[in-house]
Amino acid sequence: MTLDKSCINLQPGEVYFSQSLDGNTTKELKTILGSCVAITIWHSKSKAAGMCHYLLTQEAKNSKATRIMQKYRYGEEALNYLLKKMALLHPLDEYELAIYGGSNMYPSLTSPSIGEMNVIFAQNWANKNKLVFIKQDTLGNNGRSVTLDLSTGNVSLITYNNKGAFGEY
């Protein structure tokens, strides 16, 4: 996680959750995605906010425990961490969630792609926990830059192809 006074750049395998802006100088969270998935979380009344950036759905069964700093590389760990943080503050149905990423950056013969598996995993997690993604920009072949404004909950999205940026939302 790179940090300046106003923006946290979330790297792959990182999670951030803040209860409110009180005394917090961070104004936004930002991440860049390919096949990875980012979930943004916002609570409009309390201004609680969060984001995760995961690479794969879950750790391989034969893998020995990853280091603490690597466990959020997996959707299973990252999403469950956010769920616990959310539940401590407010009923889950009061949060606004969005999902981004899951591109097929490396076309292959296997289906589903890593990006597709990441998106499906997040959708299943949301369904299991009775959560709804109010915004979704997933799949395709483009990279994305996602920025969450911590004072408003608004998300800025820029999409990239192999020639550079081509869309802002």
N, C-alpha and C positions, 0 to 999 in steps of 0.2 A: 504494500500500500504506500503510494507516495502521497505526501501531505504538504500542502502549503496552507496558509491561513484561511483561504476561502474555498478550496476544492480538494476533495480526496479522490485520487485516481485509483479505483479498485482494480487490482491485478487479478489474473486467473487464480481461483482458489481462495478468494477473500470474501469476507462478509462484513457488513457494517450495519449497525442498528443504533439509532439515537432516540431517546425518549422525548426530547423536545429541543427547541433552539435556545432555551434559556441558558445564557452564559456560554453558548457554543459559537465560535467564530466561523465554523464551517458552513458554507452557504450551499454547496452542491456536491453530489457524488457523480463520478463519471467513470465509464468503462468502455472498452472497445471489444467487439465480439466478432467471431467467425462462427464456428460450429458450437461454441460454448453458448450457454444460456444465462441471461440475467433476469432476475425477478426484482421488481421494485415494489415497495410497500409504503403506503401513506395512510395516516389517520388524520382527517381534516380538522377535528376539534383540538386534539392535543399536539398536533404537528409531529407525532412520532413517525419516523421514517426509516427505511432500510433498503439495502440492496445486497444481492449475492451474485457472484459470477462463478459458475461451476463448469468444469470441463467434461466430466463423465457422469453417468447416472449413479454408479456405486462402485465401491472398491472391489477389486477382484477377490473372490472367495479364498483363493490360496495365498493372498498377499498378507504378509505380517503387518501389524499396525503401522500406519503411516505416522510420520511425525505430526505433532499437534498443528504445526503451521501448514500442513498439507491436507488435513482432513476435509476442509471445505472445498477441495477440488471436486468433490463428489456431491451430486445433487441430494442424495439421501441425507448426508450430514448437514449441508448448507441449509436446505429447506427446513429440516427439523429444528435447527438452531433458531432460524427466524420464527418458526411457529411457536417455540417456547417463549421467546422474547415478546412476541405479539400477545400471547395469551396472558402473560403477567400483567399487562397494562389495560387491555380492553377486550370485550367480546370479539371473537374473530370476524364476525360478519360486519363489523364497523370499519374494517380496513379496505382500502382500494389497492388491488394488486394488478400488476401488468407483467407481461412476459415478452422478452426480446431475444433474438438470436436463433441459433439452431440451423445455420446455413450449411449447405453442402459445399464446403470450400475445396474439397479434394474428391472430385467425382471418382467413384469406384464401381465395381461390379456388384458390391454387396448392398443389400437393401434390408432393413432401413439403414440410412447413414448415421454416423455419430450424432450429427445435428438433429436428425429426426428422432432418434432415441432420446436425446436430451429433452426435446419438446414434449414428447409423449410422456416421459417420466414426470415432468412438471405438471402436465394436465391431469395425470392420474393422481398425483399428490394433492392437487387442488380439489378434485372431485372427492377423494377420500376424506378430506377435511372440510367439505362443504364450503369451499372458497371459489370465487369466480374471478377470472381475469377480465378486468373492464377494458383493457387495451391489450392488443396482441400484434406484434410484427415479427413473424418467425418464418423459418425455412427459406427457400430460394438459394441463390448463389452469391449473395452480397454480404459484405461485412457491414457492421453497424457501429456507430458511436452513440451511446446512451448517456444522457445527463439528467439527473433528478435534482430539481430545485427544492431544497429543504425548507424553504419558507412558504412555498405554494403547493408543492406536490406535483407540479407540472413536469413533464418529461419532454426533453428535446431529443430528436432522433435524426441522425444523419446516416444515410446509406452510402456504401462505397462499392464500386466494381473494380476491376483490375486497372482502370484508368483514373481512379480517384473518386471524389465525392460527386454524387449526382442528385441527391434529394435531401431536403430538410423538411421535417414535419413538426 
